Amino acid sequence: MASDSVSSLILFIAAMLVAAGVAGTLVTNVTEISGSIDTYSGEVREQIDTDIEIISDPGSDAIYNESDGNGTVSVLIKNTGQKTLASDGSALDVLIDGAYVSSESATFTVREGSSNTWRRGEVAELELEQQLEPGTEHRIVVIVNGDEETLRFYVP
């Protein structure tokens, strides 16, 4: 009987050691996952709160203007999200026909509201110095914090 008690005690101690090891591993993993969620939740919220709409009419002649061999693309963009954006257009990434347009060739102006922020409901004009081939369809993609809007238009 004494040998049964000793073997049961050894098995009980071994089970406790295994349980403590598993519990320690689980606590470490849960802590790491919780930290990751805290880190990325701010970025995800920023992406969810950001929303824009291109409100330019693709059928109008107001989008592309060519004079003296220089082309200008003008697009009206409305901030429809909860997030207030910078009025200098620094949050925007722009592609024309798949090519990235640098900020040096772009002018961004908030048409209404305050001068240093782009609030919900306000419209801004994005002007790009870009020569486009006439007689073809073109595509502008505007990206802000992961929100992507596309405008297809034809240059006569």
ABEGO torsion letter per residue (X at the ends): XAAAAAAAAAAAAAAAAAAAAAAAAAAAAAAAAAAAAAAAAAAAAAAAABBBBBABBAABAAABBBBGGBBBBBBBBBBABABBBBAAGAABBBBBGGBBBBAAABBBBBABEBAABBBBGBBBBBBBBBBBBBGBBBBBBBBBGGBBBBBBBBBX
